[in-house]
Amino acid sequence: MKRVIVADTTLHSNATGFGFNESIEIARQLEKLGVDVIELPPVINDAKDVLLIKTVASFVKSCILSVDGGTSAGQIDVAANALSSAEKGRIRISLPASDVGMEYGFHKKGPAMVKLTGELISHAASKCADVELCALDATRADKNTLAEMIKAAISAGARTVTLYDNEGIFFPDEMSAFVSEIREIADIPEEVKIGICCSDITGMSAASSFTVVRGGADLIKTGVGCGITELKTATQILRTCKFHSALQTDIDFTSSGRIISRIEWIIGGREDYAAENQSDSGEFVLDSNDGIETVTAAVLKLGYDLSEDDIKKVYDEFKRIAAKKSVSVKEMEAIIASSALQVPPTYTLEQYSIQSGNIMTSSAQINMTKDGATVTGIAVGDGPIDAAFRTIEQITGRHFELDDFQIQAITEGHEAMGSAVVKLRVGGKSYSGKGLSTDIIGASIRAYISALNKILYEEA
């Protein structure tokens, strides 16, 4: 049996504006799934990003935590410091291998890039025992230059070399032949792991990745919504073909559907999320008579390991929903996803009143709490939801571009619980918020406030 190393790039690659708690929850779910490597975002904002890495390192023990070491000794030092408490730490050095990438990104020719590769890998290896060279755009590189970069990296201490097909230009058999040729030219020793990362622009990334693995590579890079081999697809291939292909992995196939669906929900929500979770979570119904102990037991039964603070948030949201109707498995999943993954709120919704009809202009009055004080706004708009959003803008004194707005029913029937997703854009970055309510306008207001709080948290 050949063991496949699965590296997940969701947190590193996904540009969806994760909040701190969302990043933590995704890391928790990836470790539960059993991936081998979790790639964390690069350290851009020293305080916040280092805190995220150290927090993840405090509970992730079975996976390798991989951090981008940047392109200077100083950046490598920061990454190494952030990884200092990790059970298994890795520093990635990502450098362009193609002539275009070298000249455009670094203004260097091949020999100079080979020299830089050795210097950066050597410094990283002096700080961390596990170092990876990521050869970007490798499929468009001069093969001899690429081989020299790899040799320099291995000599300097790299234990993993990953080749990237960023443009998706190769068919699966071509990709396999390419990796085999580079392995021979660079004389890569057996103890050095070879990884592959293929763009899915042509829809062939999974086929290319597994063809290369069967041809001798060790590691594939996956992600959720990252434009490369999808984690769900890779998991399905490993589960379905493991006996026929003699491929082995530590992925937990029993829980994989629920875990990956949860990550997808965090990233942006999916209409069939609840349906996918129902089959392996078991049936139960809770109501307003159930206390926090019962709700906590239900959360554990669904497979979630939440902190005391998050349990309290889930219970508070549960009480709000249960005051109007019974709460099913699917609804509890949605409550957990929306309540346990939020940043500390700057604004909290107290109450709202909407006036709307076909013979009157829609208006909204909303009361919110900030720093213990109640703030109130009133505005009119083109429909009840537009009026509500304008009211929130009036209260906060801020206007944001509405990047996306979605509403859907989580459950069926006249007491169906609705879900709303709001994405606000500021400074070129999107922030998503989710809201739940038996009232779709209420769900929309809560979703907008959730996204707003993420913006204010990031700015603070």
Secondary structure, 3 states (H helix, E strand, C coil): CEECEEEECHHHHCCCCCCHHHHHHHHHHHHHHCCCEEEECCCCCHHHHHHHHHHHHHHCCCCEEEEECCCCHHHHHHHHHHCCCCCCEEEEEEEECCHHHHHHHHCCCHHHHHHHHHHHHHHHHHHCCCEEEEEECHHHCCHHHHHHHHHHHHHHCCCEEEEEECCCCCCHHHHHHHHHHHHHHHCCCCCCEEEEEEECCCCCHHHHHHHHHHCCCCEEEEECCCCECEHHHHHHHHHHHHHHHCEECCCCHHHHHHHHHHHHHHHCCCCCHHHHHHCCCCCCEECCCCCHHHHHHHHHHCCCCCCHHHHHHHHHHHHHHHCCCCEEHHHHHHHHHHHCCCCCCCCEEEEEEEEEECCEEEEEEEEEEECCEEEEEEEEECCHHHHHHHHHHHHHCCCCEEEEEEEEECCCCCCCCEEEEEEEEECCEEEEEEEEECCHHHHHHHHHHHHHHHHHHHHC
